Amino acid sequence: MLVRVDFNVPIKDGRIEDDTRIREALPTIVDLAGRGARVILMTHLGRPDGQVDEAARTTPLAIRLGELLNRPVKHVDDCVGPTVEAAVRAMRDGDIVMLENVRFHPGETTNDPAFARQLASLGDLYVNDAFGTAHRAHASTVGIAQVLPAVAGLLMEREITTLGRIMTDPPHPLVAIIGGSKISTKIGVVQSLMRRVDRLCIGGAMACTILKAKGLQMGRSLVEDDQLDVARSLLASSGQGGGTLVLPLDAVVATVARPGVAVETVAIDAVPADLMVLDVGPMTVERFLQTCDGAAAVVWNGPLGVYEVPPFDRGTDALAEGLAGSDAETIIGGGDLVAALVKQHLAERMSFVSTGGGATLEFLEGKTLPGIAALLDKAAL
């Protein structure tokens, strides 16, 4: 079984900082190996741009997977070629082998048919359990599916089922919370959710663009002036047969996003001209939590501030803490937000945490993801 996983996890000095994606793939791996399959795992790590990068080797991933499974996972120093073929021939039923980073080969990201055939020659069947890369038409996500019978893994199925329900049969009342820096990168998902939710809370720097479109002064905050017309159309559509926009009431401002810098909390209509919005304030967190009261489900994508730099992580942390105790189904939309929740040990208290970043956004936008479209069982998902 040739299994595409998404073990693109943060690694610093050779140490894995967050193994969430590895843990989420365990059910598929355990199920296949337990039934006697010879499991060959493929993943990418980082962006080595088609060249060998020692810092992006998958060896630490194989070691960590072995620790989680409490059994050896053999690592091979390439993903195609004679060494790999010999390692596969030596496998016994139930063995697990991890291949080297598929992005060490330029044919991966170009979806080169010859490279896809080389990968496919290693297995009899293909399982895609890498939802986080389903929006990429690469050799290991799409190309192999043109050669081998291709089906979804258990994690892929869970992602599609959970997020798909929001798209096709959303529970109500439904609240969405969208954060992040740029409205231009999330306008598609915002417009898609506006048609499906009852209330849509906007945080992060993208809220500054909407607030400026509303006529407020945002000081030195990140504002996309070329998106002001888009923001005005969102404001005009609020409550007009779709969702109602809920915007920040206050903000944490400073001269720069740097630890130890002087900060102050101001009303959202009183941002000083020489400062920039770097997080939402406590009144906004409270407003967002009140908006979520009584919701059947809450979908949250993107942090509310510059969460990587304390103290601008407080808004995201406070909202996460409040939602963790909510009666609503809480669906967390992957990407940067997951790192923030893991840091606070709150990820496990959410109903569902997506392993996708860009894939989750594109799915919620309603786009067709090539890695899913290539699967034989896509209609059943």
ABEGO torsion letter per residue (X at the ends): XBBBBBABBBBBGGBBABAAAAAAAAAAAAAAAAAGBBBBBBBBBEBAGGBBBAAABAAAAAAAAAAAAGBBBBBBABABEAAAAAAAAABBBGBBBBBBBAAABAAAAAGBAAAAAAAAAABABBBBABAAAAABBBAAAAAAAAABBBBBBAAAAAAAAAAAAAAABBBOBBBBBBBEABAAAAAAAAAAAAAABABBBBBEAAAAAAAAAAGBBAEABBBBAAAAAAAAAAAAABGBGBBBBBBBABBBBBABBBBGBBBBBBBAAABBAABBBABBBAAAAAAAAAAABGBABBBBBEBABBAABOAAAAAAAAAAAAAAABABBBBBAEEAAAAAAAAAGAAAABABBBABBAAAAAAAAGBBBAAAAABAAAAAX
